[in-house]
Amino acid sequence: MAVPQAISCDTVDVEFAEALQSASALGWRLERIEDLKVRALIEGPEVDGLPRETFIFEFGFQDYKEKPPYIEGVHPVTGERNQPGCFPTNTNGYFHQDRRICAEWNRGAYSELGGPHSDWQYANWMNNNEKCSTLTLMLFRIYTAIYHARYRGRGGK
């Protein structure tokens, strides 16, 4: 059953406002690029003498909260989407080589949209192990994954 766009939009309004508070404290840049689309720019750490990299993630909130958002990585120079160069390199299990954030709170990880997880059900997405059920919590999780000890810059180089 589809969620009316107005309801999803109202939910995104509230969550976007909450996320803006965290964004300023952590140096994230957030933009509301459409009613149901948010862009987040998160700068990675300097590591091994490599310059800091900016990672862009776009969240599509159609049918939110019945379904999780669809999250895409966007390359900051080329504009490519969901290619290895759009994601950080690390092996903590979130940024997969199959070009997606692999988490129950990303619709793109479900097999329905080409993801690897036929074992996940949308009905359970908000009860995921990490309790990432709001935009702020998802951004925090992405941020901590980028700042993980195994981070080694941008993928696809």
Rosetta blueprint (number, residue, H / E / L):
1 M L
2 A L
3 V L
4 P L
5 Q H
6 A H
7 I H
8 S H
9 C H
10 D H
11 T H
12 V H
13 D H
14 V H
15 E H
16 F H
17 A H
18 E H
19 A H
20 L H
21 Q H
22 S H
23 A H
24 S H
25 A H
26 L H
27 G L
28 W L
29 R E
30 L E
31 E E
32 R E
33 I E
34 E E
35 D L
36 L L
37 K E
38 V E
39 R E
40 A E
41 L E
42 I E
43 E E
44 G L
45 P L
46 E L
47 V E
48 D L
49 G L
50 L E
51 P L
52 R L
53 E L
54 T E
55 F E
56 I E
57 F E
58 E E
59 F E
60 G E
61 F L
62 Q L
63 D L
64 Y L
65 K L
66 E L
67 K L
68 P L
69 P L
70 Y E
71 I E
72 E E
73 G E
74 V E
75 H L
76 P L
77 V L
78 T L
79 G L
80 E L
81 R E
82 N L
83 Q L
84 P H
85 G H
86 C H
87 F L
88 P E
89 T L
90 N L
91 T L
92 N L
93 G L
94 Y L
95 F E
96 H E
97 Q L
98 D L
99 R L
100 R E
101 I E
102 C L
103 A L
104 E L
105 W L
106 N L
107 R H
108 G H
109 A H
110 Y E
111 S H
112 E H
113 L H
114 G L
115 G L
116 P L
117 H E
118 S L
119 D L
120 W L
121 Q L
122 Y H
123 A H
124 N H
125 W H
126 M H
127 N H
128 N L
129 N L
130 E L
131 K L
132 C L
133 S L
134 T L
135 L H
136 T H
137 L H
138 M H
139 L H
140 F H
141 R H
142 I H
143 Y H
144 T H
145 A H
146 I H
147 Y L
148 H L
149 A L
150 R L
151 Y L
152 R L
153 G L
154 R E
155 G L
156 G L
157 K L
